[in-house]
């Protein structure tokens, strides 16, 4: 049976946001190169060697994500459509569909670029061997999406549903992938459970302090590996999902983006968006559901929403 994510009705919820190159399949994905600024063979051992680093460019050029573009994503996990559209077909098939969907958001002064939002840690209804009510998908599946991102000039966002484990602990398991310049991170508090909570039986939450610990680690990883900007996305459809959200810190090498979820009518979705959005603290994202939304927004409709939506995902 298809597993419906964001399965909580919107009405009534609003009141209740220098390491070695990474080589996959024999291909090195844009790792920074270090070159001496002078010929070290002519320097004495007492002289320090100055090094410069080339920061890899993002798939659409440059080293910053915004401004100037709208990002359009397909959301899901590998090999199954039960968690979202991304897994409904092969990667080439879904890339073609995604490009067609993204084309509706392109404007002469604002191109639309594609994103794979891949759930890599999936919340479970049972404890599992580690007792954390979640599991990681296999490394080879993630590697296949990293290869596809570089082949198709797409960003890849790793989405975490940690169950009873904290976000930082889970994020560190994916450090090998996040060292790639085109890979970013998403935190989904709906699936961040307390010590006695079970996914899908309660709506989870996360503190600003936990987000800040995770973002500080990701910021450090980005700086140490001389990487371009990364997204740090926070999913939210209820104000209580992120406690003390005003204390979430800005990081100079990250783009913090609040992604507003929830399915329903247009009026319900806009009510949720305006209740939880924290512009200008965050860039804003918006989710659309192919099956569950009623009279789904068109790209033109989404681009008229205020505050402006800079990231759109489809599930």
Secondary structure as the mmCIF struct_conf table of DSSP 4:
data_model
#
loop_
_struct_conf.conf_type_id
_struct_conf.id
_struct_conf.beg_label_comp_id
_struct_conf.beg_label_asym_id
_struct_conf.beg_label_seq_id
_struct_conf.end_label_comp_id
_struct_conf.end_label_asym_id
_struct_conf.end_label_seq_id
HELX_LH_PP_P HELX_LH_PP_P1 UNK A 2 UNK A 4
BEND BEND1 UNK A 5 UNK A 6
BEND BEND2 UNK A 8 UNK A 8
BEND BEND3 UNK A 10 UNK A 10
TURN_TY1_P TURN_TY1_P1 UNK A 11 UNK A 13
BEND BEND4 UNK A 14 UNK A 14
HELX_LH_PP_P HELX_LH_PP_P2 UNK A 19 UNK A 22
STRN STRN1 UNK A 23 UNK A 24
TURN_TY1_P TURN_TY1_P2 UNK A 25 UNK A 26
STRN STRN2 UNK A 27 UNK A 28
STRN STRN3 UNK A 34 UNK A 36
BEND BEND5 UNK A 37 UNK A 38
HELX_RH_3T_P HELX_RH_3T_P1 UNK A 40 UNK A 42
BEND BEND6 UNK A 43 UNK A 43
TURN_TY1_P TURN_TY1_P3 UNK A 45 UNK A 46
BEND BEND7 UNK A 47 UNK A 47
HELX_LH_PP_P HELX_LH_PP_P3 UNK A 48 UNK A 50
STRN STRN4 UNK A 51 UNK A 53
HELX_LH_PP_P HELX_LH_PP_P4 UNK A 54 UNK A 58
TURN_TY1_P TURN_TY1_P4 UNK A 59 UNK A 60
BEND BEND8 UNK A 61 UNK A 63
BEND BEND9 UNK A 67 UNK A 68
STRN STRN5 UNK A 69 UNK A 76
STRN STRN6 UNK A 77 UNK A 77
TURN_TY1_P TURN_TY1_P5 UNK A 78 UNK A 79
STRN STRN7 UNK A 80 UNK A 80
BEND BEND10 UNK A 81 UNK A 81
TURN_TY1_P TURN_TY1_P6 UNK A 82 UNK A 83
HELX_RH_3T_P HELX_RH_3T_P2 UNK A 85 UNK A 87
BEND BEND11 UNK A 88 UNK A 89
HELX_RH_AL_P HELX_RH_AL_P1 UNK A 91 UNK A 103
TURN_TY1_P TURN_TY1_P7 UNK A 104 UNK A 105
STRN STRN8 UNK A 107 UNK A 107
TURN_TY1_P TURN_TY1_P8 UNK A 108 UNK A 109
STRN STRN9 UNK A 110 UNK A 110
STRN STRN10 UNK A 111 UNK A 123
BEND BEND12 UNK A 125 UNK A 126
TURN_TY1_P TURN_TY1_P9 UNK A 128 UNK A 131
BEND BEND13 UNK A 132 UNK A 133
STRN STRN11 UNK A 134 UNK A 136
HELX_LH_PP_P HELX_LH_PP_P5 UNK A 137 UNK A 138
HELX_RH_AL_P HELX_RH_AL_P2 UNK A 139 UNK A 152
TURN_TY1_P TURN_TY1_P10 UNK A 153 UNK A 153
STRN STRN12 UNK A 155 UNK A 160
STRN STRN13 UNK A 163 UNK A 163
TURN_TY1_P TURN_TY1_P11 UNK A 164 UNK A 164
BEND BEND14 UNK A 165 UNK A 165
HELX_RH_AL_P HELX_RH_AL_P3 UNK A 167 UNK A 173
TURN_TY1_P TURN_TY1_P12 UNK A 174 UNK A 174
HELX_RH_AL_P HELX_RH_AL_P4 UNK A 175 UNK A 178
TURN_TY1_P TURN_TY1_P13 UNK A 179 UNK A 179
BEND BEND15 UNK A 180 UNK A 180
TURN_TY1_P TURN_TY1_P14 UNK A 181 UNK A 182
STRN STRN14 UNK A 183 UNK A 188
HELX_RH_3T_P HELX_RH_3T_P3 UNK A 189 UNK A 191
STRN STRN15 UNK A 192 UNK A 192
TURN_TY1_P TURN_TY1_P15 UNK A 195 UNK A 196
STRN STRN16 UNK A 199 UNK A 199
TURN_TY1_P TURN_TY1_P16 UNK A 200 UNK A 201
STRN STRN17 UNK A 202 UNK A 202
STRN STRN18 UNK A 206 UNK A 207
HELX_RH_AL_P HELX_RH_AL_P5 UNK A 208 UNK A 224
TURN_TY1_P TURN_TY1_P17 UNK A 225 UNK A 226
STRN STRN19 UNK A 230 UNK A 236
BEND BEND16 UNK A 237 UNK A 238
HELX_RH_3T_P HELX_RH_3T_P4 UNK A 239 UNK A 241
STRN STRN20 UNK A 242 UNK A 243
TURN_TY1_P TURN_TY1_P18 UNK A 244 UNK A 244
HELX_RH_3T_P HELX_RH_3T_P5 UNK A 245 UNK A 247
HELX_LH_PP_P HELX_LH_PP_P6 UNK A 248 UNK A 250
TURN_TY1_P TURN_TY1_P19 UNK A 252 UNK A 253
STRN STRN21 UNK A 254 UNK A 260
BEND BEND17 UNK A 264 UNK A 264
HELX_RH_AL_P HELX_RH_AL_P6 UNK A 266 UNK A 276
TURN_TY1_P TURN_TY1_P20 UNK A 279 UNK A 281
BEND BEND18 UNK A 282 UNK A 282
STRN STRN22 UNK A 283 UNK A 288
TURN_TY1_P TURN_TY1_P21 UNK A 290 UNK A 292
BEND BEND19 UNK A 294 UNK A 295
HELX_LH_PP_P HELX_LH_PP_P7 UNK A 296 UNK A 298
HELX_RH_AL_P HELX_RH_AL_P7 UNK A 299 UNK A 304
BEND BEND20 UNK A 306 UNK A 307
HELX_LH_PP_P HELX_LH_PP_P8 UNK A 308 UNK A 309
STRN STRN23 UNK A 311 UNK A 314
#
